[in-house]
Amino acid sequence: MRLLFGMILGAALLAGIAYYHDTSLVGTPGHSARPLVNWDVVNDVTRGLSGRVRAEIDRWLGKERI
């Protein structure tokens, strides 16, 4: 029962996040103008996010990127 609930919750979260991105974030400065309809767009968005997080962690730790 928990497995089924987790799968339904995961699908709902995925659909909700994609809907939020497509309706409110698209078109704002610094965000992609393409909706999240294929894996290429999702890959671009997550690479940008992970790069910003990695740069912020490096800044906190005082590391320099080579």
ZAMARGU-4260 file (C-alpha; in steps of 0.2 Angstrom, whole numbers, plus 5000, padded with zeros to 4 digits):
<rodrens>
0) 5000/5000/5000 | 5014/5012/5004 | 5023/5008/4988 | 5007/5013/4978 | 5005/5029/4988
5) 5023/5033/4985 | 5021/5031/4966 | 5005/5041/4965 | 5013/5055/4976 | 5029/5055/4965
10) 5019/5056/4949 | 5008/5070/4957 | 5024/5080/4962 | 5032/5078/4945 | 5016/5084/4936
15) 5015/5099/4949 | 5033/5104/4947 | 5032/5104/4928 | 5016/5114/4928 | 5023/5127/4940
20) 5038/5129/4930 | 5029/5130/4913 | 5016/5143/4920 | 5025/5154/4932 | 5044/5153/4928
25) 5045/5153/4909 | 5048/5170/4902 | 5055/5177/4918 | 5073/5183/4916 | 5086/5170/4919
30) 5075/5155/4915 | 5072/5145/4900 | 5058/5150/4888 | 5055/5132/4883 | 5042/5121/4893
35) 5047/5105/4902 | 5040/5093/4888 | 5055/5083/4884 | 5071/5076/4893 | 5083/5088/4884
40) 5074/5103/4892 | 5074/5095/4909 | 5092/5091/4907 | 5097/5109/4903 | 5087/5115/4918
45) 5094/5103/4931 | 5112/5105/4924 | 5110/5124/4927 | 5103/5122/4944 | 5117/5109/4949
50) 5130/5121/4942 | 5124/5135/4953 | 5123/5124/4968 | 5140/5118/4965 | 5147/5135/4963
55) 5139/5141/4979 | 5146/5127/4989 | 5163/5130/4982 | 5161/5148/4987 | 5156/5143/5004
60) 5171/5131/5006 | 5183/5144/4998 | 5188/5132/4984 | 5193/5139/4967 | 5187/5130/4951
65) 5201/5126/4939
</rodrens>
